[in-house]
Amino acid sequence: MQATTLSYFPAINATLNGTAALLLVTAKRFIDRRQIEAHKRTMLAAFSTSVVFLVCYLYYHAHAGVLHFAGHGWRRPVYFTLLTSHTLLAVTIVPLILMSLSRGLKRQDARHLKIAPLTYWLWLYVSVTGVVIYYLLYHLWRG
């Protein structure tokens, strides 16, 4: 694949992360209003969006490699602290998402409610920080 085609992937990935974040907030509003069917559909859309993000992210990095952060001074520890928390939570969130989704779809409401709030906040953090990392790496702190 040509480098120019691959160059679109970071923006696509950030868009998918941002979309997932918006869907998560929307789904939370639905469940707060007890609109369970709308919550379910929106959470499935957030999950699907995150899966598409993961496929695109892995494809991009398998073909384009890693872009190294070019910022200096105080920017480096800020960026790498954010990146580290994002990466660790991105790995941690996967089983929580799968458990929450499974329990919700099976209408195991009591079990779902035990992990859904934590899953929500971690997933939202990962989605939002993904967009922030993209912006810092590709636009604000290029070097």
N, C-alpha and C positions, 0 to 999 in steps of 0.2 A: 504494500500500500504506500502511496506517495506521502511524503512528509506534510504536504499542504493539506491533505485529507485528514491526517492524524491531528493536525494543529487545531481542528475544530473540537476535538474530544474534550479538552479541559472545560470549555464553555458549556458544552452539552452536559457534562458531568455536574457542573455547578448548577445548571438549570434543573437537572433532575433532582439534585439535593434540595434546592429551593422549593421545587414543586412538592417533594415529599414533606418538607416542613409545613408548607401551607395546607396540605391535605391532613396532616396530623392535627394542626390547630383546628381545622374545620371539623374533623371527626370528634375532637374533644368537645367542641361546642354542641355537636349533635347529641353526644351521650349525656352531657350536662342537662340537656332539654328532654332527655329520655326518648330520643328519636333513634331507637335501636337499629332499625333497618338502614337508615341513612348513615349511621355510625359504622355499621358493618360494611356497607358499600364503599364508604370513604376510606376506611382502614385497609380494605383490600386494594383500593387504588394506591394508597401510600405504600403498601407492601410491594405491589407490582412495579411502581416507580422506583423503589429502592433496589429491586432485583435487576431492573433494566440498568440502573446506575452501576451496580456491581459488575454486570457483564461488560458494560462499556469501559469502566475503570480498569478492569483486568485486561481487556483487549488492548486498550491504549498503552498501558504500562508494559505489556508483553511485546509490543511492537515499537514503542517510542523510548522506552527506558525511563529514567528518572530525571526530572529537572531539579538541579541543585539550587538551593536558596542563595541569592546573591546579596542579600542585605548585610549591613555591617552595624557594629556598635550595639546599642540597646535593642535594635530590631531582632537580632539573632536569638537572644534568649526568649523574647516575647513570642516570636514565630515558632521556635522549637518547643516551647512549653505548650502552646496551643496545638501544634501538630501531634505532640506526644499524647496529650489527653484525648484528642480526637481519635487517634489511631487505636489506643488501648480500649476506648469505649466502643469504637466501631466493631472491634473483634468481640467484645463482651456482649454487645447488644444482640448479636445474631441469635443465640439460643433463647434469649428473653423474648425477642420478637416471635420466634417460632412457637414458643410455649404460650405466649399471650394469644396469638392468632388461633392456635389449636383449641385452647380452652374457650375462647370467645365463640368460635364457630360451632363447638359442641355444646354451647350454652351451659358450660360449667361456670356459672356466674360467680360463685363464691371463690373458686380457685383462680378465675380470671382476674377478679378484683384484687387478689393478693399481690399480683405482679404487674398488672396493667399500669398503675400510676408510675412506678419506677421505670417501666419500659418506655412509657410515653416521654418522660423527661429526658432520659438518656438518648432515645432515638431522636428527639427534637434537637438536643444539644449536638449530636453527631451530624445531623442534617444541616443545621445552621452553621456550625464551625466548618463544615465542608465548603460552604459558599464563602465564608470569610477567608479560609486558607487559599482558595482559588484567587480571590481578589488580591490578597497580599502577595502571593507568588507571581501572578501573571500581570498585575496592573500597578499596584501601589509601590511595592518594594522590589522592583526588578533589579536594582543594583546601583 
